[in-house]
Amino acid sequence: MKREGQSITRIASDTSAIIDGAISSRIKSGDYAGVQVIISEAVVAELEAQANRGLEIGFKGLEELQELRRLATQGIIELVFAGRRPNLDEVKLAGGGEIDALIREAAQENNALFVTADRVQSQVAIAKGLEVDFIAPHFIEHRPLKIEQFFTEDTMSVHLKNGVSPMAKRGSIAAVEFVKIREETCTYGELKFISRELIERVRSDPASFMELDFNGASVLQIGNMRIAIANPPFSDEIEITAVRPVAKVSLDQYRLSTVLKERIKEQRGILIAGPPGAGKSTFAAGVAIYLHEMGYVVKTMEAPRDLQVPKEITQYAPLDGSMEKTADILLLVRPDYTIYDEVRKTNDFHVFADMRLAGVGMIGVVHANRAVDAIQRLIGRVELGVIPQVVDTVIFVNKGEISKVQILEFTVKVPSGMTEADLARPVIIVTDLESGRTEYEIYTYGDQVVVMPVGLEVKRPSWKLAEGEVKEVIERYATGPVQVEMISDHKAFVHVLENDMPRVIGKGGNVIDNIEKILGIHIDVRKFESGEVKEKTYQKEKTLQKEFRPIIEKTKKHLILNISGLAAHDVEVYAGDEFLFSATVGRHGDIKVREDSAVADSILSAIEDGELVTVRPL
């Protein structure tokens, strides 16, 4: 170690001290004033290689060398480059310490004080007999980062690109707007300053870390911000994207049904699905906190780690870049539940399946546009017959709300639409949790895996009575219009104006809880804007009390009712005055009814008897 009171005439720095800017800092403070600074060619080679790979630490180190050259030009220090450049074999063995050995060698040959910010390097140098000045990490009172100036309280993400005006996503998860922050475009110098500042924060702040560092791309975690920095040639221009959560949501705010809460607690395989930015990770964090508070051991697997969970829940990243190794460790830890954020690649699904089959409760976060799409991503990655053992529940989140929950069950039956008994085979049945209605059947047909929609979405006549009763009760609390849609015998969607939501829900949900007890059903309260209400009212008045005669076509498998003027409308179909069924007209104006169904038989019988088949908008 450096001896107290010793006169320093020569110092030799390693790469870590250069990147940290420690040498120029100590020169300016007077600690190293007037010394000869020896830089090993191995240090220059390492920094050059890092910069050529697009790594920010390489550029930061080269900037420090330029600062040392400026100080030498001013006569404050003498700057000398010594030693030899490493050869290709030594570069390949850099991880084993070959480059570090060359750097120590330059210090030893010049009888210089060895300066390093690397603890392992300092220990080896002391063992080798070198005098060492180890610059230990110390607490720094950090100033606000420049990138934080672009954030407001409701900003979810900031998007900065050279030559483009700064943009941001602002608002709540349910209503996000992509807005311009300022008219002036970002400059190369501005973005380089921001990126270097971010890299420096990661290196000096123990609470921050570098998640990924590739040629041209880096991912950093600073506090609750996840920051991606892209540089050419990976991107066409330098770009910085910073994302942070705007909400930490308790599971109580989702007002989950008792049945769904029980499924979450039963150590199942669950996928939380939804499009990007829909609030999947926020909901997953809420689930993790809920399970932890229930007394279960909860861990997470994330790359990068950005779930907002309490310190009691340990967040694991890929071990040596591999989630398989992380899973091996977790299987020894034996958590009750593991939250696997971002299950995307085939290997992610394999790891998820292995842990689930080992008995760990698994909750995965998956990108999907529909709940069934999340199930389809398992096909081909997990053996078909094992899928219900790996995943038996899919929770679909959209705009911060749970819009659908599907459950998977395995059975042996004749698939819907087939009639021969000898066609029975293993079938995965996908059922809506709220209504209990089977929505899809998944099975093999020859060499193909078939995901077959089942049945027609029929609204029972009794639901209209229930909708009226629910609307009557809600209108006692709402000042504006109320729209009610029954989706099952036990659940309804209620739309009210935004300023009516606090009245309908009540403090802590006490009002809506009482309404649910009175009516005996679960009510999901949602908002719509005034303009949307006016448009819906206009469209409803426009079509109310009208009857439409559909064009009826018969194909090999379906009976098709075409009413082009009612695309996307909810309608009722009648034969004369007899109600047959309710449905939602497709976007092309078609209602498809399976040719071998009872509904199709009723329609054909009515036509044969000379009765009019009509469609009435709801």
C-alpha positions in Angstrom: 0.0 0.0 0.0 1.1 3.7 -0.4 3.1 4.8 2.6 2.0 7.9 4.5 4.2 11.0 3.8 5.9 9.3 0.8 6.9 11.6 -2.1 5.2 10.4 -5.2 7.1 10.9 -8.5 5.6 8.2 -10.7 2.2 6.6 -10.9 0.9 3.9 -13.2 -2.8 3.6 -13.6 -4.9 0.6 -14.6 -8.0 0.7 -16.8 -10.5 1.0 -13.9 -8.9 4.1 -12.4 -8.9 5.7 -15.9 -12.6 4.9 -16.6 -13.5 6.3 -13.2 -11.7 9.6 -13.9 -9.8 9.2 -10.7 -6.3 10.2 -12.0 -7.3 13.6 -13.4 -9.4 14.2 -10.3 -6.5 13.6 -8.0 -4.1 15.7 -10.1 -6.5 18.6 -9.9 -6.9 18.2 -6.1 -3.1 18.3 -5.7 -2.5 14.7 -4.6 -0.7 13.8 -7.9 0.4 17.3 -9.0 3.8 17.3 -10.8 4.0 13.5 -11.1 4.9 11.4 -14.1 1.8 9.5 -15.2 2.6 6.1 -16.9 -0.1 4.6 -19.0 0.4 1.0 -20.2 -0.3 0.4 -23.9 -2.4 -2.5 -22.6 -4.7 0.1 -21.0 -5.0 2.0 -24.3 -5.7 -1.2 -26.2 -8.4 -2.2 -23.8 -10.1 1.2 -23.9 -9.8 1.3 -27.7 -11.4 -2.2 -28.0 -14.3 -1.2 -25.7 -15.0 1.9 -27.7 -14.8 0.0 -31.0 -17.4 -2.3 -29.6 -19.7 0.7 -28.9 -19.3 0.4 -25.1 -19.7 3.7 -23.2 -17.0 2.9 -20.7 -14.5 2.8 -23.5 -15.4 6.3 -24.7 -15.3 7.5 -21.1 -11.8 6.1 -20.6 -10.6 7.7 -23.9 -11.9 11.0 -22.7 -9.9 10.7 -19.5 -6.8 10.0 -21.5 -7.4 13.2 -23.5 -7.9 15.1 -20.3 -4.5 13.8 -19.0 -2.9 14.9 -22.3 -4.4 18.4 -21.8 -2.9 18.5 -18.2 0.5 17.4 -19.6 0.4 20.1 -22.3 -0.2 22.7 -19.5 2.9 21.3 -17.7 1.0 20.1 -14.7 2.1 16.5 -15.2 4.3 14.4 -17.4 2.4 11.8 -19.5 4.3 8.7 -20.6 3.0 5.6 -22.5 4.9 2.4 -21.7 4.9 -1.3 -22.2 3.7 -3.2 -25.3 0.3 -3.8 -26.8 -1.3 -7.2 -26.1 -1.3 -9.7 -28.9 -4.5 -11.5 -30.1 -4.0 -14.5 -27.8 -3.6 -12.2 -24.7 -6.8 -10.3 -25.7 -8.7 -13.6 -25.9 -7.5 -14.5 -22.4 -8.4 -11.0 -21.0 -11.0 -12.5 -18.7 -8.3 -14.7 -17.1 -6.2 -11.6 -16.2 -3.6 -11.5 -19.1 -4.3 -7.8 -19.8 -4.1 -7.0 -16.1 -0.7 -8.7 -15.9 0.7 -6.5 -18.7 -0.6 -3.4 -16.9 1.1 -4.4 -13.6 4.2 -5.3 -15.5 4.5 -1.7 -16.8 4.1 -0.3 -13.2 6.8 -2.7 -11.9 9.3 -2.0 -14.7 9.0 1.8 -14.0 9.1 1.5 -10.2 5.8 3.4 -10.1 2.9 3.6 -7.6 0.2 1.4 -9.0 -3.2 3.1 -8.9 -6.4 1.0 -9.3 -10.1 1.1 -8.5 -10.3 -2.7 -8.9 -10.1 -4.6 -5.6 -9.0 -7.9 -7.2 -6.3 -6.0 -9.2 -5.1 -4.3 -6.0 -4.8 -7.5 -4.1 -2.8 -9.2 -6.8 -0.5 -6.2 -7.2 0.2 -6.2 -3.4 1.0 -9.9 -3.6 3.4 -9.1 -6.4 5.2 -6.6 -4.3 3.9 -3.4 -5.9 3.1 -0.3 -4.0 -0.6 0.2 -4.5 -3.0 3.1 -4.1 -6.4 1.5 -4.1 -9.2 4.0 -4.8 -12.1 2.4 -2.8 -15.7 3.2 -3.9 -17.0 6.0 -1.7 -20.4 7.6 -1.2 -21.2 10.3 -3.7 -24.0 12.7 -3.2 -25.4 12.5 -6.7 -26.9 15.5 -8.5 -30.2 15.1 -10.5 -29.5 13.5 -13.8 -30.1 15.6 -16.9 -32.5 13.0 -18.3 -34.7 13.5 -15.2 -35.6 17.0 -16.6 -37.7 15.3 -19.3 -39.9 13.5 -16.8 -43.1 14.7 -15.1 -45.1 12.9 -12.5 -47.2 11.1 -15.1 -44.4 10.3 -17.6 -44.0 6.6 -18.3 -41.1 6.8 -20.8 -38.8 9.4 -22.5 -37.5 8.9 -26.0 -34.5 10.8 -27.2 -32.8 10.5 -30.6 -30.3 12.6 -32.4 -32.0 15.1 -34.7 -35.5 14.4 -33.4 -37.5 16.4 -30.9 -37.7 14.7 -27.4 -40.9 12.6 -27.0 -42.6 11.1 -24.0 -45.4 8.8 -23.1 -47.6 10.4 -20.5 -50.8 9.6 -18.7 -52.2 6.6 -16.9 -51.9 3.0 -18.2 -55.5 3.3 -19.4 -54.9 6.5 -21.3 -51.4 7.0 -22.6 -50.4 9.8 -25.0 -47.2 10.1 -27.0 -46.4 13.8 -26.8 -43.6 16.1 -27.9 -41.6 17.5 -25.0 -40.0 20.4 -26.8 -39.6 21.8 -30.3 -35.8 21.9 -30.3 -34.3 18.6 -31.5 -31.8 16.6 -29.6 -28.1 17.1 -30.6 -25.3 14.5 -30.7 -23.4 16.4 -28.1 -26.4 16.6 -25.8 -27.1 12.8 -26.0 -23.5 11.9 -25.6 -23.4 14.0 -22.4 -26.5 12.3 -21.1 -25.2 8.8 -21.9 -21.8 9.4 -20.3 -23.6 10.8 -17.2 -25.7 7.7 -17.0 -22.7 5.4 -17.3 -20.9 7.4 -14.6 -23.9 7.1 -12.3 -24.0 3.3 -12.7 -20.3 3.0 -11.9 -20.5 5.2 -8.8 -23.9 4.3 -7.4 -24.1 0.9 -5.6 -27.9 0.9 -6.1 -27.5 1.1 -9.9 -26.2 -1.5 -12.2 -25.5 -2.4 -15.9 -28.0 -5.0 -17.0 -26.7 -5.6 -20.5 -23.7 -4.3 -22.4 -23.3 -5.2 -26.1 -21.6 -3.8 -29.1 -23.7 -0.6 -29.8 -26.3 -1.2 -27.0 -26.4 -0.9 -23.2 -29.2 -1.4 -20.7 -28.9 0.3 -17.3 -31.0 0.2 -14.2 -30.8 3.5 -12.2 -33.3 3.6 -9.4 -36.7 2.8 -10.9 -35.6 3.8 -14.4 -34.7 1.2 -17.0 -32.5 3.0 -19.7 -31.6 1.6 -23.1 -28.7 3.4 -25.0 -28.3 2.5 -28.7 -25.4 3.7 -30.8 -24.4 3.2 -34.5 -23.9 0.7 -36.2 -26.6 -1.1 -34.1 -28.9 1.9 -34.6 -28.9 4.5 -37.3 -28.4 7.3 -34.7 -27.6 7.6 -31.1 -30.9 7.0 -29.1 -31.7 6.9 -25.4 -35.0 5.4 -24.1 -35.8 5.7 -20.4 -38.8 3.8 -18.9 -40.1 3.9 -15.4 -43.3 2.7 -13.7 -45.9 5.4 -13.0 -48.0 3.2 -10.7 -47.5 0.8 -7.9 -50.8 -1.0 -7.8 -52.1 -3.1 -5.0 -54.0 -6.2 -6.1 -57.1 -4.9 -4.2 -57.4 -2.1 -6.8 -58.1 -4.7 -9.5 -61.0 -6.0 -7.5 -60.4 -9.6 -8.4 -63.1 -12.2 -7.9 -62.7 -14.6 -5.0 -62.3 -17.5 -7.5 -59.4 -15.8 -9.3 -57.7 -14.9 -6.0 -57.9 -18.5 -4.9 -56.5 -19.7 -8.2 -53.5 -17.4 -7.9 -52.8 -18.8 -4.4 -52.9 -22.5 -5.4 -49.3 -22.7 -6.8 -50.5 -23.0 -10.4 -48.9 -22.1 -13.7 -50.2 -18.7 -14.7 -49.5 -16.5 -17.7 -50.2 -12.7 -17.4 -50.6 -11.7 -21.0 -51.3 -8.4 -22.9 -49.9 -6.0 -25.5 -46.8 -3.9 -24.7 -47.6 -1.1 -22.2 -50.8 -2.6 -21.1 -49.8 -2.9 -17.4 -48.7 -6.6 -17.3 -45.6 -6.0 -15.2 -47.5 -3.6 -12.8 -50.1 -6.4 -12.3 -47.4 -9.0 -11.9 -45.7 -6.9 -9.2 -49.1 -6.5 -7.5 -49.5 -10.3 -7.5 -46.0 -10.7 -6.0 -46.7 -8.3 -3.2 -50.1 -10.0 -2.5 -48.5 -13.5 -2.3 -45.7 -12.2 -0.1 -48.2 -10.5 2.3 -50.1 -13.9 2.4 -46.9 -15.5 3.9 -45.5 -17.2 0.8 -41.8 -17.2 -0.3 -41.7 -15.2 -3.6 -38.8 -14.7 -6.0 -38.5 -13.1 -9.4 -36.6 -13.9 -12.6 -36.0 -10.8 -14.7 -33.8 -9.5 -17.4 -33.6 -6.6 -16.8 -34.8 -6.3 -13.2 -37.5 -3.7 -13.2 -40.5 -5.0 -11.2 -41.3 -2.7 -8.3 -41.4 -5.1 -5.4 -40.3 -4.7 -1.7 -36.8 -5.7 -0.6 -38.2 -8.9 1.0 -38.8 -10.3 -2.5 -35.4 -11.1 -4.1 -35.0 -10.3 -7.8 -32.8 -12.6 -9.8 -31.1 -11.8 -13.1 -29.7 -14.4 -15.6 -26.7 -16.1 -13.9 -23.7 -15.9 -16.3 -26.2 -14.7 -18.9 -28.3 -17.9 -18.5 -31.8 -18.1 -17.0 -31.3 -21.9 -16.9 -28.6 -21.4 -14.3 -30.8 -19.0 -12.4 -33.5 -21.7 -12.4 -31.1 -24.2 -11.0 -30.3 -22.0 -8.1 -34.0 -21.2 -7.5 -34.8 -24.9 -7.4 -32.4 -25.3 -4.6 -33.9 -22.2 -2.8 -37.4 -23.7 -3.3 -39.6 -20.6 -3.4 -43.4 -21.1 -3.2 -43.8 -18.8 -6.2 -41.6 -17.3 -8.9 -42.6 -14.4 -11.1 -40.9 -14.8 -14.5 -40.9 -11.4 -16.2 -40.8 -11.4 -20.0 -41.2 -15.0 -21.1 -40.4 -14.5 -24.9 -37.9 -16.9 -26.3 -38.1 -20.7 -26.7 -35.6 -21.2 -23.9 -37.7 -19.0 -21.6 -40.7 -21.3 -22.1 -38.5 -24.4 -21.5 -37.2 -22.9 -18.2 -40.7 -21.9 -17.1 -42.0 -25.4 -17.9 -39.2 -27.1 -16.1 -39.7 -25.1 -12.9 -43.5 -25.5 -13.0 -43.2 -29.3 -13.4 -40.8 -29.3 -10.5 -43.6 -28.0 -8.3 -42.9 -24.3 -8.1 -45.8 -22.0 -8.5 -45.0 -20.0 -11.7 -46.4 -16.7 -12.9 -45.0 -15.6 -16.3 -45.4 -12.3 -18.2 -46.0 -12.7 -21.9 -46.6 -10.3 -24.8 -49.9 -11.2 -26.6 -52.8 -9.4 -28.4 -55.4 -11.9 -27.1 -55.5 -14.3 -24.2 -55.5 -17.3 -26.6 -52.4 -16.0 -28.3 -50.5 -16.5 -25.1 -51.5 -20.2 -25.1 -50.5 -20.6 -28.8 -47.0 -19.4 -27.9 -46.6 -22.6 -25.8 -47.5 -24.8 -28.8 -44.3 -26.3 -30.3 -42.3 -25.2 -27.3 -44.0 -27.4 -24.7 -45.4 -30.9 -25.5 -49.1 -30.5 -26.2 -50.3 -32.9 -23.5 -48.2 -31.2 -20.8 -49.4 -27.6 -21.5 -52.3 -27.7 -18.9 -49.8 -28.9 -16.3 -47.4 -26.1 -17.2 -50.1 -23.3 -17.6 -53.7 -23.7 -16.4 -54.6 -20.0 -16.2 -54.2 -17.0 -18.5 -55.0 -13.5 -17.2 -55.3 -11.0 -20.0 -54.5 -7.4 -19.0 -55.3 -4.5 -21.3 -55.0 -0.8 -20.4 -54.4 -1.6 -16.8 -57.5 -3.7 -16.4 -58.1 -7.5 -16.4 -60.3 -8.0 -19.5 -60.4 -11.8 -19.6 -59.3 -14.9 -17.7 -59.1 -18.3 -19.4 -58.5 -21.7 -17.8 -57.1 -24.8 -19.4 -58.2 -28.3 -18.8 -57.2 -31.6 -20.4 -59.6 -34.3 -21.4 -60.3 -37.0 -24.0 -63.3 -36.4 -26.3 -64.5 -36.0 -29.8 -63.6 -32.4 -30.8 -66.5 -30.1 -31.5 -67.7 -30.3 -35.1 -66.7 -34.0 -35.5 -69.3 -36.7 -35.2 -67.6 -40.0 -35.4 -67.0 -41.6 -32.0 -63.7 -43.1 -33.2 -62.3 -39.6 -33.7 -62.0 -39.1 -29.9 -58.6 -37.8 -28.9 -56.8 -35.8 -26.2 -58.2 -32.2 -26.2 -57.2 -29.1 -24.3 -60.4 -27.2 -23.4 -60.0 -23.4 -23.0 -62.8 -22.0 -20.9 -63.7 -18.4 -19.8 -63.4 -18.3 -16.0 -66.4 -15.9 -15.4 -69.0 -17.5 -17.7 -67.8 -21.1 -17.7 -68.2 -21.1 -21.5 -65.8 -23.2 -23.6 -64.1 -20.8 -26.1 -61.5 -23.0 -27.7 -60.4 -26.6 -28.2 -56.8 -27.4 -28.9 -56.0 -30.9 -30.4 -53.9 -32.6 -33.0 -55.3 -33.4 -36.5 -52.9 -35.4 -38.5 -49.6 -33.6 -38.2 -51.2 -30.2 -37.4 -52.1 -28.7 -34.0 -55.6 -27.1 -34.3 -56.8 -24.2 -32.1 -60.5 -24.3 -32.9 -63.0 -21.6 -31.6 -66.0 -23.3 -30.1 -69.6 -22.1 -30.1 -71.3 -18.8 -30.7 -71.3 -16.0 -28.1 -74.9 -16.1 -27.2 -76.4 -13.6 -24.7 -79.2 -15.2 -22.7 -82.6 -13.4 -22.7 -82.4 -13.2 -18.9 -79.3 -11.1 -19.2 -81.4 -8.2 -20.6 -83.5 -8.2 -17.5 -80.3 -8.3 -15.3 -78.7 -5.4 -17.3 -81.8 -3.3 -16.7 -81.7 -4.1 -12.9 -78.0 -3.3 -12.7 -78.5 0.0 -14.6 -81.3 1.1 -12.4 -79.2 0.6 -9.2 -76.1 2.3 -10.7 -78.1 5.3 -11.9 -78.9 6.1 -8.3 -75.2 7.1 -7.9 -74.2 8.3 -11.4 -75.1 11.8 -12.7 -74.4 10.9 -16.3 -75.3 8.0 -18.6 -74.8 4.4 -17.6 -74.1 1.5 -19.9 -74.4 -2.1 -18.7 -73.2 -5.3 -20.4 -73.7 -8.7 -18.8 -70.9 -11.1 -19.8 -72.0 -14.0 -17.7 -74.5 -15.0 -15.1 -72.2 -13.6 -12.4 -70.4 -10.6 -14.0 -71.3 -7.3 -15.7 -69.3 -4.5 -17.2 -70.6 -1.0 -16.3 -69.5 2.1 -18.1 -69.9 5.5 -16.6 -68.4 8.9 -17.1 -65.0 9.5 -15.4 -66.3 12.0 -12.9 -69.0 9.5 -11.8 -66.5 6.7 -11.1 -65.7 7.9 -7.5 -69.4 8.0 -6.7 -70.1 4.5 -8.1 -67.0 2.9 -6.6 -66.9 4.7 -3.3 -64.0 5.1 -0.9 -62.1 1.9 -0.8 -64.7 0.3 -3.0 -67.4 0.4 -0.3 -70.2 1.6 -2.5 -69.7 -0.9 -5.3 -69.1 -3.7 -2.8 -72.5 -3.0 -1.3 -74.1 -3.0 -4.8 -72.5 -6.3 -5.6 -73.9 -7.8 -2.4 -77.4 -6.5 -3.2 -77.4 -7.8 -6.8 -75.3 -10.9 -6.2 -73.0 -10.4 -9.2 -69.5 -9.0 -9.7 -69.4 -5.6 -11.3 -66.4 -4.2 -13.3 -66.7 -0.4 -13.4 -65.1 1.3 -16.4 -65.1 4.8 -17.8 -66.0 6.2 -21.2 -65.6 9.8 -22.4 -68.4 12.2 -23.1 -67.8 12.1 -26.9 -67.9 8.3 -26.9 -71.3 8.4 -25.0 -72.7 10.8 -27.6 -71.6 8.7 -30.5 -73.0 5.5 -29.0 -76.3 7.2 -28.2 -76.5 8.5 -31.8 -75.8 5.2 -33.3 -78.2 3.4 -31.0 -81.0 5.9 -31.8 -80.2 5.5 -35.5 -80.8 1.8 -35.5 -83.3 1.4 -32.6 -86.6 -0.3 -33.4 -85.4 -1.3 -36.9 -85.4 -4.8 -38.2 -83.0 -6.1 -40.8 -83.4 -9.0 -43.1 -80.1 -10.8 -43.5 -78.8 -12.5 -46.6 -78.5 -16.2 -45.7 -75.8 -18.4 -47.2 -75.1 -22.0 -46.6 -71.5 -23.3 -46.8 -70.0 -26.7 -46.2 -69.5 -26.0 -42.5 -71.5 -22.8 -41.7 -74.8 -21.0 -42.1 -73.8 -17.3 -42.7 -76.2 -14.4 -42.0 -74.9 -11.2 -43.7 -76.1 -7.8 -42.5 -73.4 -5.4 -43.8 -75.0 -2.3 -42.2 -74.6 -3.7 -38.6 -70.9 -4.6 -38.5 -69.6 -4.9 -34.9 -73.2 -4.4 -33.5 -74.8 -6.5 -30.8 -78.0 -8.0 -32.3 -80.8 -10.5 -31.6 -81.9 -12.9 -34.3 -85.7 -13.8 -34.6 -87.7 -16.3 -36.6 -91.0 -14.5 -36.9 -91.6 -13.3 -33.3 -89.6 -16.1 -31.8 -86.2 -15.2 -30.3 -83.4 -17.5 -31.5 -80.2 -16.1 -30.2 -78.0 -13.0 -29.6 -74.6 -12.4 -31.2 -72.1 -9.7 -32.2 -71.9 -9.1 -35.9 -68.4 -9.5 -37.3 -66.5 -6.6 -38.9 -67.5 -7.8 -42.4 -71.2 -7.9 -41.4 -71.4 -11.7 -41.0 -72.8 -13.9 -38.3 -71.4 -17.5 -38.6 -73.4 -20.4 -37.2 -72.1 -23.9 -37.3 -74.1 -25.9 -39.9 -74.6 -28.9 -37.5 -75.9 -26.7 -34.6 -79.4 -26.5 -33.2 -79.5 -22.8 -34.0 -78.8 -23.5 -37.7 -81.6 -26.1 -37.7 -84.0 -23.5 -36.3 -83.1 -20.9 -38.9 -83.5 -23.5 -41.8 -86.8 -24.7 -40.4 -88.2 -21.1 -40.2 -87.2 -20.5 -43.8 -88.9 -23.8 -44.9 -92.1 -22.7 -43.0 -92.1 -19.4 -44.7 -91.3 -17.4 -41.6 -89.1 -14.2 -41.8 -85.7 -14.4 -40.2 -84.9 -10.9 -38.9 -82.0 -9.2 -37.1 -82.7 -6.5 -34.5 -80.0 -4.3 -33.1 -79.7 -4.2 -29.3 
